[in-house]
Structure formats: structure tokens, C-alpha cells
């Protein structure tokens, strides 16, 4: 009996059997995300407090980097699907551009070079995402993709968290912020070498119906099922952005008894909890369709937001409600990420995976544009007086209610996708 119990636990937590190429991509992502963790959190502090560039100017440079990322995603999707470039060359280009960006950040002592560094970094990250997710899809079967995308997301989360911790230790003991950019640049060069030496270019051949990248973009932008999915995906990414941008300030400024240390502990716990459950949740959801997995995720987002609301309005147990909220939202996040990427791959023609994944990654840019603006406005309004406090508390209930739109849309998508799959099976059997 005990043996069976231990065996079932092992089945839940053991690593999946995937192509060595997927593990190499994941290890490269882990390495590059450690470097990103060095710079993501500490670059604004350095350029404002050490270099003396005004915070508004630094913010503008970071914003321009985000815009460059949007451009990079479009370009990355096109190059990743191009027979002349492909996934491998696009990933190498991404790493090279990001390494050059770090050189600019090392040398930056004023706005122009800082702006150049952020634009190049945004462009490099934009080139990276469609190519790496398309490569993961190329090296996996449909049955493996949920776990493969979970592994690469786990590498992202672990690397980013480790980078933040290691960067903090480096600054504490040396005070040398520019060393962070140097190490980040070296990590991109190592990543580039790994891609060049170890990764093969195994992308599907271009079909006879697709003569140019522009035709592929046209196919994607006319795919009604995909466009509807992008709308609901913006809802998911906005929820994610609320957790990272609005919720820390809400807990700090509007929940009685929560210190900065308490809030830091809650969000550290959230990241660790999500990382531990990434693979078990992905394996559990393998038995369901991608759409049903996304419905499971969005229901948890709703429950999580209700628990956040309870954290703010309850007269007792605030820390308990907050801890429960962070656990539920952590599960919602890890259920969403692999299922969304896998569904996009299922929708995309094999030769257009890069372009479809490029448009999918733009949802992140939109969600992270909407959430800080809307969440910031709500927080600012709530800070104006006690009567306005209802606005921020009810804000979480409104978000919880908004999942109804997502559920109805996902159910509609499920019906349309099943009909499309049946039609494809019929046409293939006739041929």
C-alpha cells in the first residue's frame, strides 16, 4: 500500500520524458532569465539613485523598451517561420541583440545610451519569445506539449527568482550595479553558444499554399477562432498583471496590519508555491482539453480575486485570506500558461507557429499595459478618502465577476474548435 502511495507521488512530481532539445532550450531560458532577474528589478534603482537620471526619464526609456518588444515579437514570429532564418537563427539573433543591449547599459551615463540599451533589450526579448515557443512545439508531440511548456515556464520563473536573489546579494556585498549588466551580457553569450552548438532547426516545411510571410500573417489574422482566443487571452494576461502590479500596493496600503515585510513574504511564497506545483498541475490537466484547462484556470482566478477582496474587508484573519488568495492565484497561473501556448500551437498551421505565437505573446504586452493604468487609477482614487475605499475593495469583486465573460467565450471557442476539428477529419478521410 505504501509502495503504491509513493509510486503515485513519484508519478505526480517526476520530470517528463522529452526531447533533449527541449531540456537544452529550458536550461538556456533558465540561464538567460537569471540574467534578466539581475537587471529587471535593479536597473531602475541604479539609473535613478546612482547615475542621477530622473525617474520619469528612466520610466520613459523602459516604456520605449516595451514598445520595441512589441515590434520584436512581430519580427520574431516572421523570422522564426522563414525558411531562410528559422527558429535557431532567430534565437541566436535575439541573444546577440540582448548582449549588445547589456553593453549599452554598462556604458550608459545619460539618457541617450540608456534609451538605446532599453530599445535593444526590448527588441531582443521580443525576438526571443515566438522563436523559443515555436521551437518547443517543433520538438514535442501534442501529448507532451502541456508538460514541455510547463518545464520552460518553470525555467523562466526559477531563473527570474534566482536572478533577483543573486542580484540582491551581489549589490549588498559589492555595491557594483554595472556588474549585473556584465553578467547578464555573459549569460546571453552563453545562451547563444548553446543554441548554436546544440539546437537543431526542426521546423515544419512551408506549405504550397503559403508563398510569403505576409500571406501567413493574413491567414492568422483571418482565423476567427484564434482572434476570439486572443481576446480572452488578454483577460488572462491582465489578471496576471494585476497580481504583479496592483496587488502588492493594495496589500501594502489598504490592508490593516500588513507591513512591507509581510507583503514581500506573501509574494515570495506565491512564486515558490507556483513553481513547486507547475509540473503536477500540468500533468493533472493533461487528461482534459486545453479549453477545459483554461476554464479551470479562469474559475480559480475568480475565486482568488474574491479571497483578495476578503483580505481587505475582513475584520479577522487577513493574513489567512491573503495566503489562501496567493495559493489559489498561483495554481490559476500555472494552469493557464502551458494550456494557452499549447492551444495556440493546436490552432496554428505547423508552418505558421511562429506567427501565431507572436500574436499570442502580444496579449502579454496588452495585459501589462491595461493593468498598471487601470489598477493605478483605482488605487489613486481609493486613497482620496474613506468613502472611496469601496472602489478598491469592489474592484476585486468586479474582476471576479469578469470571469463570466471569459467562461462564455471559452465555451463558445470549445464548440467552434470541435466543429473545426471534425471538419478537418472529414476532409482528410475523403482525401
C-alpha positions as CSV (number, residue, x, y, z in Angstrom):
1,X,0.0,0.0,0.0
2,X,2.8,2.4,1.0
3,X,4.7,1.5,-2.2
4,X,1.7,2.3,-4.3
5,X,1.3,5.6,-2.5
6,X,4.9,6.6,-3.0
7,X,4.7,5.4,-6.6
8,X,1.7,7.7,-7.3
9,X,3.5,10.7,-5.6
10,X,6.5,10.0,-7.8
11,X,4.3,9.9,-10.9
12,X,3.0,13.4,-10.0
13,X,6.4,15.0,-9.4
14,X,8.7,13.2,-11.7
15,X,10.1,15.1,-14.7
16,X,8.6,14.2,-18.1
17,X,10.5,12.3,-20.9
18,X,11.1,15.0,-23.5
19,X,13.5,15.6,-26.4
20,X,17.0,16.6,-25.2
21,X,16.4,19.7,-27.4
22,X,13.6,20.8,-25.1
23,X,15.8,20.4,-22.0
24,X,18.6,22.4,-23.7
25,X,16.1,25.2,-24.5
26,X,14.8,25.2,-20.9
27,X,18.3,25.3,-19.5
28,X,19.1,28.2,-21.8
29,X,16.0,30.0,-20.7
30,X,16.9,29.4,-17.0
31,X,20.3,31.0,-17.6
32,X,19.1,34.0,-19.5
33,X,16.3,34.6,-17.0
34,X,18.8,34.7,-14.2
35,X,20.5,37.5,-16.1
36,X,17.1,39.2,-16.6
37,X,16.4,38.9,-12.9
38,X,19.7,40.8,-12.3
39,X,18.6,43.7,-14.5
40,X,14.8,43.8,-14.3
41,X,14.5,44.9,-10.7
42,X,17.8,46.7,-10.2
43,X,18.3,48.8,-13.4
44,X,15.7,51.5,-12.4
45,X,17.1,51.8,-8.9
46,X,20.7,52.1,-10.3
47,X,19.9,54.7,-13.0
48,X,17.8,56.9,-10.7
49,X,19.7,56.7,-7.5
50,X,23.3,56.1,-8.7
51,X,23.5,57.7,-12.1
52,X,21.1,60.5,-11.3
53,X,18.8,60.2,-14.3
54,X,15.2,61.5,-13.3
55,X,12.7,58.7,-12.6
56,X,10.3,60.0,-15.3
57,X,13.1,59.8,-17.9
58,X,14.1,56.3,-16.8
59,X,10.4,55.3,-16.9
60,X,10.2,56.7,-20.5
61,X,13.3,54.6,-21.5
62,X,11.7,51.5,-20.0
63,X,8.4,52.2,-21.8
64,X,10.3,52.6,-25.1
65,X,11.8,49.2,-24.4
66,X,8.3,47.7,-24.1
67,X,7.3,49.2,-27.5
68,X,10.5,47.8,-29.0
69,X,9.4,44.4,-27.6
70,X,6.1,44.6,-29.5
71,X,8.0,45.3,-32.7
72,X,10.4,42.5,-31.9
73,X,7.6,40.0,-31.4
74,X,6.2,40.7,-34.8
75,X,9.6,40.4,-36.4
76,X,10.5,37.3,-34.3
77,X,7.4,35.5,-35.4
78,X,8.1,36.3,-39.1
79,X,11.8,35.3,-38.9
80,X,11.0,32.1,-36.9
81,X,8.7,30.8,-39.7
82,X,11.0,31.9,-42.5
83,X,12.9,29.1,-44.2
84,X,15.9,31.4,-44.6
85,X,16.0,32.1,-40.9
86,X,14.1,29.7,-38.8
87,X,13.9,29.2,-35.0
88,X,17.6,28.7,-34.5
89,X,19.0,31.8,-36.3
90,X,16.2,33.9,-34.7
91,X,17.2,32.7,-31.2
92,X,20.9,33.5,-31.9
93,X,19.9,36.9,-33.2
94,X,17.8,37.5,-30.1
95,X,20.7,36.6,-27.8
96,X,23.2,38.8,-29.8
97,X,20.9,41.8,-29.7
98,X,20.3,41.3,-25.9
99,X,24.1,41.1,-25.3
100,X,24.7,44.3,-27.2
101,X,21.9,45.9,-25.1
102,X,23.8,45.0,-22.0
103,X,27.0,46.6,-23.4
104,X,25.0,49.8,-23.8
105,X,23.6,49.6,-20.3
106,X,27.1,49.1,-18.9
107,X,28.3,52.2,-20.7
108,X,25.2,54.3,-20.0
109,X,25.8,57.5,-18.0
110,X,22.9,59.5,-19.5
111,X,19.6,59.3,-21.3
112,X,20.6,58.6,-25.0
113,X,22.7,55.4,-24.2
114,X,20.1,54.3,-21.6
115,X,17.4,54.6,-24.2
116,X,19.4,52.7,-26.8
117,X,20.1,49.9,-24.3
118,X,16.4,49.5,-23.4
119,X,15.3,49.6,-27.0
120,X,17.8,46.9,-27.9
121,X,16.8,44.8,-24.8
122,X,13.1,45.1,-25.7
123,X,13.8,44.1,-29.3
124,X,15.9,41.1,-28.2
125,X,13.3,39.8,-25.8
126,X,10.6,40.3,-28.5
127,X,12.6,38.3,-31.0
128,X,13.1,35.5,-28.4
129,X,9.5,34.6,-27.3
130,X,7.9,33.4,-30.6
131,X,11.0,31.6,-31.7
132,X,11.6,29.7,-28.4
133,X,7.9,28.6,-28.0
134,X,7.7,27.5,-31.7
135,X,10.9,25.5,-31.2
136,X,9.4,23.8,-28.1
137,X,6.4,22.9,-30.2
138,X,8.6,21.5,-33.0
139,X,10.3,19.1,-30.7
140,X,7.2,17.7,-28.9
141,X,4.2,15.7,-29.7
142,X,0.7,17.1,-28.9
143,X,0.6,14.8,-25.8
144,X,3.9,16.2,-24.5
145,X,3.3,19.9,-25.1
146,X,1.5,20.8,-21.9
147,X,4.3,19.4,-19.8
148,X,7.0,20.8,-22.2
149,X,5.6,24.3,-21.9
150,X,5.3,23.8,-18.1
151,X,9.0,22.9,-18.0
152,X,10.0,26.0,-19.9
153,X,7.8,28.3,-17.8
154,X,9.3,26.7,-14.7
155,X,12.7,27.6,-16.0
156,X,11.6,31.1,-16.5
157,X,10.1,31.5,-13.0
158,X,13.1,29.8,-11.3
159,X,15.7,31.8,-13.3
160,X,14.0,35.1,-12.7
161,X,13.6,34.5,-8.9
162,X,17.2,33.3,-8.6
163,X,18.4,36.3,-10.5
164,X,16.6,38.7,-8.2
165,X,18.1,37.0,-5.1
166,X,21.6,36.7,-6.5
167,X,21.5,40.2,-7.9
168,X,20.5,41.5,-4.4
169,X,23.4,39.6,-2.8
170,X,25.9,41.0,-5.3
171,X,24.7,44.5,-4.7
172,X,24.7,44.0,-0.9
173,X,28.3,42.8,-0.9
174,X,29.9,44.8,-3.7
175,X,27.5,47.7,-4.5
176,X,28.5,47.3,-8.1
177,X,25.3,47.6,-10.2
178,X,27.2,47.7,-13.5
179,X,28.5,44.2,-12.8
180,X,24.9,43.0,-13.1
181,X,24.7,44.1,-16.7
182,X,28.1,42.5,-17.4
183,X,26.9,39.1,-16.0
184,X,23.6,39.4,-17.9
185,X,25.5,40.0,-21.1
186,X,27.7,37.0,-20.5
187,X,24.6,34.8,-19.8
188,X,23.2,35.8,-23.2
189,X,26.5,34.9,-24.9
190,X,26.5,31.5,-23.3
191,X,22.9,31.1,-24.3
192,X,23.8,32.0,-27.9
193,X,26.6,29.4,-27.8
194,X,24.3,26.7,-26.5
195,X,21.8,27.4,-29.3
196,X,24.5,27.5,-32.0
197,X,26.1,24.2,-30.9
198,X,23.3,22.1,-29.5
199,X,20.0,23.1,-31.1
200,X,18.9,21.8,-34.5
201,X,16.4,23.6,-36.7
202,X,13.5,21.2,-37.0
203,X,10.7,23.4,-38.2
204,X,7.9,22.2,-40.5
205,X,8.3,22.9,-44.2
206,X,6.4,25.8,-45.8
207,X,3.2,24.6,-47.5
208,X,2.5,25.2,-51.1
209,X,-0.4,27.5,-50.1
210,X,1.9,29.8,-48.2
211,X,4.1,31.8,-50.6
212,X,5.2,34.6,-48.4
213,X,5.2,35.7,-44.7
214,X,2.6,38.3,-45.5
215,X,0.2,35.5,-46.6
216,X,0.9,33.7,-43.3
217,X,0.1,36.9,-41.3
218,X,-3.1,37.1,-43.4
219,X,-4.1,33.6,-42.5
220,X,-3.6,34.2,-38.8
221,X,-5.5,37.5,-38.8
222,X,-8.4,35.9,-40.6
223,X,-8.6,32.9,-38.2
224,X,-11.7,33.7,-36.3
225,X,-11.2,31.1,-33.6
226,X,-7.7,32.4,-33.0
227,X,-8.8,36.0,-32.9
228,X,-11.5,35.2,-30.3
229,X,-9.0,33.3,-28.2
230,X,-6.7,36.4,-28.3
231,X,-9.5,38.5,-26.8
232,X,-10.0,36.1,-23.9
233,X,-6.2,35.7,-23.5
234,X,-5.9,39.5,-22.9
235,X,-8.2,38.9,-20.0
236,X,-5.9,36.3,-18.6
237,X,-2.7,38.4,-19.0
238,X,-4.5,41.4,-17.4
239,X,-5.3,39.2,-14.4
240,X,-1.6,38.2,-14.2
241,X,-0.5,41.8,-14.4
242,X,-2.9,42.8,-11.6
243,X,-1.1,40.3,-9.3
244,X,2.3,41.8,-10.1
245,X,1.4,45.5,-10.3
246,X,-1.7,46.3,-8.4
247,X,-2.0,43.7,-5.7
248,X,1.4,44.5,-3.9
249,X,0.3,48.1,-3.5
250,X,-3.2,47.1,-2.4
251,X,-1.9,44.8,0.3
252,X,0.7,47.4,1.5
253,X,-1.6,50.5,1.6
254,X,-5.1,49.2,2.1
255,X,-4.9,46.0,4.3
256,X,-4.6,46.7,8.0
257,X,-1.6,45.2,9.7
258,X,0.4,44.3,6.6
259,X,4.0,45.6,6.6
260,X,6.3,45.7,3.7
261,X,7.9,42.5,5.0
262,X,4.6,40.7,5.2
263,X,3.8,41.6,1.6
264,X,7.2,40.5,0.4
265,X,6.8,37.2,2.2
266,X,3.4,36.7,0.6
267,X,4.6,37.2,-2.9
268,X,7.8,35.2,-2.4
269,X,5.5,32.4,-1.1
270,X,3.3,32.8,-4.2
271,X,6.2,32.4,-6.6
272,X,7.7,29.3,-4.7
273,X,4.2,27.7,-4.4
274,X,3.5,28.1,-8.1
275,X,7.0,26.8,-9.1
276,X,6.5,23.6,-6.9
277,X,3.1,22.9,-8.4
278,X,3.9,23.8,-12.0
279,X,4.6,20.2,-13.1
280,X,1.9,18.4,-11.0
281,X,-0.8,20.8,-12.3
282,X,0.4,20.4,-15.9
283,X,0.3,16.6,-15.5
284,X,-3.1,16.7,-13.9
285,X,-4.6,18.9,-16.7
286,X,-3.2,16.6,-19.4
287,X,-6.4,14.5,-19.1
288,X,-8.5,17.5,-20.2
289,X,-8.7,19.5,-23.3
290,X,-6.8,22.8,-23.5
291,X,-10.0,24.8,-23.4
292,X,-11.3,22.9,-20.3
293,X,-7.9,23.6,-18.6
294,X,-8.3,27.3,-19.3
295,X,-11.8,27.2,-17.9
296,X,-10.4,25.6,-14.7
297,X,-7.8,28.4,-14.6
298,X,-10.2,31.2,-15.0
299,X,-12.5,29.8,-12.3
300,X,-9.5,29.9,-9.9
301,X,-8.8,33.5,-10.9
302,X,-12.3,34.4,-9.9
303,X,-12.0,32.5,-6.5
304,X,-8.6,34.2,-6.0
305,X,-10.0,37.7,-6.5
306,X,-12.8,37.0,-4.1
307,X,-10.2,36.0,-1.5
308,X,-8.3,39.2,-2.2
309,X,-11.5,41.1,-1.5
310,X,-12.0,39.2,1.7
311,X,-8.4,40.1,2.7
312,X,-9.2,43.8,2.5
313,X,-12.7,43.8,4.1
314,X,-12.4,41.1,6.8
315,X,-12.1,42.1,10.4
316,X,-10.1,39.0,11.3
317,X,-7.8,36.5,9.6
318,X,-6.5,38.9,7.0
319,X,-3.2,37.1,6.6
320,X,-5.0,33.7,6.3
321,X,-7.2,35.1,3.5
322,X,-4.2,36.6,1.8
323,X,-2.3,33.4,2.0
324,X,-5.2,31.4,0.5
325,X,-5.6,34.0,-2.2
326,X,-1.9,33.7,-3.2
327,X,-2.1,29.9,-3.3
328,X,-5.3,29.9,-5.5
329,X,-3.9,32.6,-7.8
330,X,-0.6,30.6,-8.1
331,X,-2.5,27.5,-9.2
332,X,-4.5,29.6,-11.6
333,X,-1.3,31.0,-13.2
334,X,0.4,27.6,-13.6
335,X,-2.8,26.1,-15.1
336,X,-3.1,29.0,-17.6
337,X,0.4,29.3,-19.1
338,X,1.0,25.8,-20.7
339,X,-2.6,25.4,-21.8
340,X,-2.7,28.7,-23.6
341,X,0.6,28.1,-25.5
342,X,-0.5,24.5,-26.4
343,X,-3.9,25.7,-27.6
344,X,-2.2,28.3,-29.9
345,X,0.0,25.5,-31.3
346,X,-3.0,23.4,-32.0
347,X,-4.7,26.2,-33.8
348,X,-1.7,27.2,-35.9
349,X,-0.7,25.6,-39.2
350,X,2.6,23.9,-38.5
351,X,4.5,26.3,-40.8
352,X,3.0,29.4,-39.1
353,X,3.6,28.5,-35.5
354,X,6.0,31.4,-35.0
355,X,3.5,34.0,-36.3
356,X,0.6,32.6,-34.2
357,X,2.8,32.5,-31.1
358,X,4.0,36.1,-31.9
359,X,0.4,37.4,-31.9
360,X,-0.3,35.3,-28.7
361,X,2.7,37.0,-26.9
362,X,1.3,40.4,-27.8
363,X,-1.5,39.7,-25.4
364,X,1.0,39.9,-22.6
365,X,2.1,43.4,-23.8
366,X,-1.6,44.5,-23.9
367,X,-2.4,43.0,-20.5
368,X,0.6,44.6,-18.9
369,X,-0.4,47.9,-20.5
370,X,-4.0,47.8,-19.2
371,X,-3.5,46.5,-15.6
372,X,-1.0,49.1,-14.3
373,X,-3.0,52.0,-15.7
374,X,-6.4,50.8,-14.5
375,X,-5.1,49.4,-11.2
376,X,-3.1,52.6,-10.6
377,X,-6.2,54.8,-11.2
378,X,-8.3,52.7,-8.8
379,X,-5.6,52.8,-6.1
380,X,-5.2,56.6,-6.5
381,X,-9.0,57.2,-6.3
382,X,-9.3,54.9,-3.3
383,X,-6.5,56.9,-1.5
384,X,-8.5,60.1,-1.6
385,X,-10.8,59.2,1.3
386,X,-12.5,56.6,3.3
387,X,-15.7,56.8,1.2
388,X,-13.6,55.9,-1.9
389,X,-12.3,52.8,-0.2
390,X,-15.3,50.9,-1.5
391,X,-13.9,51.4,-5.0
392,X,-10.7,49.4,-4.5
393,X,-12.5,46.7,-2.5
394,X,-15.2,46.3,-5.1
395,X,-12.5,46.4,-7.8
396,X,-11.6,42.8,-6.9
397,X,-15.2,41.7,-7.0
398,X,-15.6,43.2,-10.4
399,X,-12.6,41.3,-11.6
400,X,-14.1,38.1,-10.1
401,X,-17.3,38.8,-12.0
402,X,-15.5,39.4,-15.2
403,X,-14.5,35.7,-15.4
404,X,-18.1,35.1,-16.6
405,X,-17.2,36.7,-19.9
406,X,-14.1,34.6,-20.2
407,X,-16.0,31.3,-19.4
408,X,-18.8,32.0,-22.0
409,X,-16.1,32.9,-24.6
410,X,-14.1,29.7,-23.8
411,X,-17.2,27.5,-24.1
412,X,-18.0,29.1,-27.4
413,X,-14.4,28.5,-28.5
414,X,-14.6,24.9,-27.4
415,X,-17.7,24.4,-29.6
416,X,-16.1,26.1,-32.6
417,X,-12.8,24.3,-32.3
418,X,-14.5,20.9,-32.0
419,X,-16.6,21.7,-35.2
420,X,-13.4,22.7,-37.0
421,X,-11.6,19.5,-35.9
422,X,-14.5,17.4,-37.1
423,X,-14.5,19.1,-40.5
424,X,-10.7,18.6,-40.9
425,X,-11.1,14.9,-40.1
426,X,-13.9,14.6,-42.6
427,X,-11.9,16.3,-45.4
428,X,-8.8,14.2,-44.6
429,X,-10.8,10.9,-44.7
430,X,-12.4,11.9,-48.0
431,X,-8.9,12.6,-49.5
